[in-house]
Amino acid sequence: MDFMEIKSRLLTRLGEFANKFPQEQFEHMQSLGEAGELRLCFETLCELLYEYDISISSNLLEEITTLGTRMSCDPDLWSDLSIE
């Protein structure tokens, strides 16, 4: 998985949460992703999912795990996320 594929997948998944976070926070994450700050965008997404206690599907957790692993992020970012 190359940089552009990670970026595309991350921005696609991020778009699914447009109405789940305050608009300012969502736009900030989107700006980070579009600017290529993928790791920071990903970390912020995981932190906000946890902070707002937003449940995600097991398929989305699998995608988050894949993206996080490919970007060498700390698995603690997604290990405590709520599953539907």
N, C-alpha and C positions, 0 to 999 in steps of 0.2 A: 504494500500500500504506500503510494508516494504522497508527497506534500499536498498536491492538488486534490487527490482522492480523499485524504483526511479532511481537508478544508471543506470540500463539498458535502461529505457525510456529516461533519460537525454542524455546518450551517443549516443543513436540512433538518437535523434533529433539533437544533436550537429553535427553528421556526415552529416546531410543534408546541412550544411553550410560550408563544407570543402573548397569550392571554392569562398565563399562570403567574407571571411576575409583574411587579410595577413596571410601567412603560419605560421609565428612565433606566432601570437596571437591565431590562431586555435590550434596549437600544445600545447600551454600553457593551454588553456581551456581543451583540451583532457587529458593532464597530470593531471590536477586538478581532473577531473572526475574519471579517472582511479585510482588515489590515494585515492579516497573516500572523497575528498573535494567538495562534491556535492553542497553545498550552495554557495561557492565561485565560482565554475564553472557556476552555474545557474546565479548568479548575474552578472558575467562577460559577459555571453552570452546576457543577456537582455541589459546591458549597450552598448555592441557593436552593437546589432541590432538597438538600438536607435541612437547611434553615427554615424553609416554608413547609416542610414535611409533605412534600408532593410525592405521591405514590407513582411508581412507574411500572410498566409491564416487564415481565422477565425477558422479553425480546429486546426491549430498550436497554435493560441492564447489560445484556450480552453485548450490544452495540457499544455502550459506554465502556465496558471492560476492554473490548477490542481497541477502541480509539485510545483509551488511556494507556494501554499497554504499548501500543505503537508509538505513542509520544513519550514513553518512559516516565509516566506520571506515577505518583505514589498510590497504590491500590487502596489506601485508607480513604481516599477521596470518594470512592464509590462503595466501599464495603458496608457502610451503614445506611445506604439509601433504602427507602421504604418500597416494598414490592406490592403491587395490587393483588 
